[in-house]
Amino acid sequence: MKTRNGGAVVRVAAPLWALVQRFYFLLLVMAAIALMMLARMEPVLVDQARTRVTDAFSPILNILSRPAAAVAQVIESGRQLLDIYEENARLRDENARLQQWQQAALRLEAENRSLRGLLSFRPDPPATVVTARVIGDPGGAFVRTVVVTAGRRDGVQRGQAAMAGTGLIGRVVQVGEWSARVLLITDINARIPVVLEQSRQRAMLGGDNSDQPRLLYVPRGAQVSPGERVFTSGHGGLFPPGLPVGMVHLSPDGEPRVAPLVDLSRVEHVQIVDFGGAGGLAAEAVQPGAMQ
């Protein structure tokens, strides 16, 4: 009797499964359109749902990412061992040059301290830093974000800067209790006021979902040199001035682009930095629909 019932179930389920397999692509397209319409009509509801889903899956992603992170660390250590002799030689040369500049730097520091005292200089409030691990990279062809293991309980807020290594990688756009989502500088929604180091030319860094963001609103005739470093300008209060972003590169068609100082595809740890006053303005600049 059980065998007969099982055979009947298989005979009924087989045509249904074949029908689903035949039209699954159309079903996926219809589901995607429905989600896009829902996101347009109820952006706050979708944002809250995304935050709760991210909070729910962040412990699982954290556990699953540990073996992969360990393997990646072993591979990276092997690569570093292969280049250790050349790296040591470069560091010895650099140390010799730094020793030559040490006395000059100490003299300039003392002079700068004296001048600040004369001008009643008031330094900016110290920044607070929260270190987190990258546990998810839900980005794709149309969005560039990462999920990190720090949230509201750690003091993370929307609009705070995300740093990795020696450069800026993005800003916090979504915060949960246990996790946060960082919008990378390469995302099409990212816009950062920047300044070129040598020419002091101001521009706007605009992501386009490629590996090298564009330099927007550069005046005609402005001198943009390949290899010139790019820093945040501080305009608009999004970020404080002087944060390193990348270096200028020219595309094959001569368009100025910026190569980030950090390889965004290999980021494992980030520092969420609160610069005080800049963070509040940055939070206002991030709209709830920015991630749609």
Helices and strands as residue ranges (DSSP letters): H 2-41, H 43-82, H 84-119, E 128-136, E 145-148, G 152-154, E 161-164, E 167-175, E 180-184, E 191-196, E 202-206, E 214-216, E 229-232, G 235-237, E 244-250, E 256-260, G 264-266, E 269-274, H 277-285, G 288-291
